[in-house]
Amino acid sequence: MKPGNIVHPRVLCGRLKPILSACLAGMLLLTLASTVRADSAKIGIVVFNGVLTSDVTAPIEVFGAASKKAWFSSYQVVVISATQDKSVTTEEGLTMVADSTIYDELELDVLLVASAYDMDPWLNNRDLIDFIERQGKQTKWLASNCSGAFLLGKAGLLDGKRATTWAGGERGLAKAFPAVHVQHNTNVVIDEGVITSNGGPVSYQAALELLARLSSEKNAQEIAEAIQFTRLKNAF
């Protein structure tokens, strides 16, 4: 080797330092990205045949739109069937395929239960009630739309809490679950990690209220405007 081709070790280190730094930075970014994916938060929505469409599609639209934002990108919406059959048909005739069932191993951060006009089959479904009760012990938030509150009540997750259900169903909820402090003529009720709503179009309001608590009021307002929800104040 010619003397002119010899590079002093200190010079070589100086030249390699930026390259090594870039490599290390890239490895760190990959590690952080994989960590975010591994630690992604899950919002589970329980569905079943006869479920009311808006009870499900409203939170999916709100949280789905939010998950496309950097500030909520770690959240994932998971639709969960209350039976082993993932195919579910709503009361209004919409057929959807759930991501999971209540028989799968799931770690959820939020559990939301929807409703149907006939809740008796689901209130008497021991597997479903056990699933809700089990998840209620580990999730950060519980939520229900419309008569889904009866499922939370049956699982004992509303005892001592303020809650509501479909408009007109408050007395029924209070009679079925005397330990619940049922609120009348209120769209959305929030009490210690549990949010209940009237359901139907109010499911949008409830989802945005929950989004505000999972992120911030500003972020929830951003999504409300993005999905045109704020236009409703001029609708009537």
N, C-alpha and C positions, 0 to 999 in steps of 0.2 A: 504494500500500500504506500502510495506517495505521501510524503509529509504534508502536502497541502490538503489531503483528504481527511486528515485526522482532526476530529472535533473534540475540543476540551469537554470533559464531563459536565462542568458547570454550564457551559453553553448548551450542551445537549439537553440537560435538565430543563433549562429555560425554554428551549424549543418544544419540549414534550409537555410541559406543564399545562398550557392551554388545551392541548388535545386530551390529556388525562382529566382535566377539569370538566371538559365537555362530556366525556364518556361517563364520568361519575354523575354528572347532572342528569344525563339521559337515563342512567340506571335508577336514580332516585325518582325521576318522574314515572318510570314504568312501575316501580315499587308502589308509589303512591296511588297510581291508577288502579293497580290490581287490588290494593287495600280498599279503595273506595267501592270497587265492584264486589269484593268479598263482604264488605260491611254495609251493603246497600240496604236501606230500610224498606220494609214491605207493608203496603196497605192492602189488607185482605177484605174483599166484599163477598159476603155469603149470598148465594142465589139458590133458587129452587123453582120447580114448575109452578106457574101461576104467579110468580113474583111481579110486582108492578114495575113497569119498564123504567119510569123516571127515577125511581128509588135507586136504581143501579146506574143508569146512563149519566145522571147528573154528576155524581162523584167521579165517575170515570172521566167525564169531560173536563172537570175542574182539575183533578190531580194529574190527568194525562197531559193537559196543557202546561201545567206547572212543571212537570218532570222534564220538559224540553228546555227549561231555563237552567242556567248554571247553578243557581241557588237552590234548586230542588232536584237536580239531576241524579242524586243518590237514591231517590225514592222510586219504587216500582209498585204499580197497581196489579194485584193478583185477584182474579175472580175465582171463587171457591164454590163448588157445587155441594149441596147438602146431601147428595146421594153419591153412589159410586159411578153413576152415569154423568159424564161431564156435559152432555147436551141438555140444555134447559130451554123451555119455551115460556115466555112471559105471558101475563094476562092478556096483553094486547096483541099477541101472536108473533113477537120477535123471537127467533131462535138464536141462542148464543152458545158457544162452547167454552166452558170454564177452563182455567189453567190448571186447577188442582181440585181435590175433593177434601172433605173433612177427614178422610181416612189417611191422608198423606201427612208426613212429618213437616210441619210448618212452623217457622219462627216469625211471628208478625209483630210489627210495632204499633199498628192500628188495626182494629177489627170493626167492620161496619156490617150490620145486619139489615137487610131490606124487609119488605112485607108482602103480604098477599091479602086478598079479600077473605079467604078462608085460611085462618092461621092454625086451626085445630090439628091438622096432620103434622105440622111442624112443631107445635107446642108439645105434642105427644111423642115426638121423635127423640128418644133418649140419647141416641148417638149425637144428634145435632146439639142438644142442650149440654151434653158433656163436653163437646168440642168448644162451645161458646164459654162455658164455665172455665175450662182449662186455659183457653187463650186469654180470658179476662184476668187471669192471675199474673200474666207476663207482659201484656201489651201496655204501651204508654197511654194509649187512648182507646176508648170504646165509643161506638156511635151506632145509632139506629135511625131509620126513617120510618114514619108512619107507624103501623102496628108492629114493626120490628122491635119496638120497646117491650112488647110482651115477651119476646124471646129473652131479652136481657133480664127482665123481671123474673122469668121462670128459672133462669140460671142464678138468681140471687144477687145479680150485679147492680141492681138499682136500690137495694135496701138502704134506707137512710139518706138517699139522694133525691134532689129535685129532678123531675123528668116530665116529659110530655109525650104525646102520641098523636094520632090523627085527630083533626079538629072534629069534636063530637064524641070521641072515644075516651076522653079523660076519665069519666066516671067508671067506665069499664075497667080501665087500668087501675084505678084506685081501689075498686072492689076486689079485683083479682090479687092485688099486691098491696095490702094495707101499710106495709113498711115503707112504701115509696111516697115521697112528697110530690104528688102530681100537680102540675101547673096547668091552669086553664087559659085558653085564648092567647097562647104564646107560640110563636112560630118555632123558635129554637131555644132550648134550655141547655146550659152548660154548668156542670157541677163536678168538680174534682176528677178531671180526666174522663168524664162521660158527657157526650153530647147527643141529645135526642131532638127529633124534629117532627113536624106534621107530615113530612113526606110530600110526594108529588112535586110540583115546581119549587116548593120550599126546600127540597133536597139540595138545590143549588146554593141557597143561602147557608144551609148547614155545612155544606162542603167548603164553602169559602170561609166560614167562621173557623172551621177546623184547620184549614190551610193557614190562616193567620196565626194560629197558635203553634203550628208546626214550623212556620217560617217567620213571617211578620205581617203586620197590617198593610204595609206598603206593598209587599209581594202579592197579598191577596187582592188588593185593589187593582194591581196590574193585570192579574188574571181575569178579574171581573170585567174589566174594560176590554180585554182581548176576546172574551167570549160574548161580548155585547150584553152582559147581564145588567150593567148599569143603565141600559136603555129602558129597562122595565119601569123605572120610576115615572116615565112618560106614557106608559102603555094603557093606563086606566084614568 
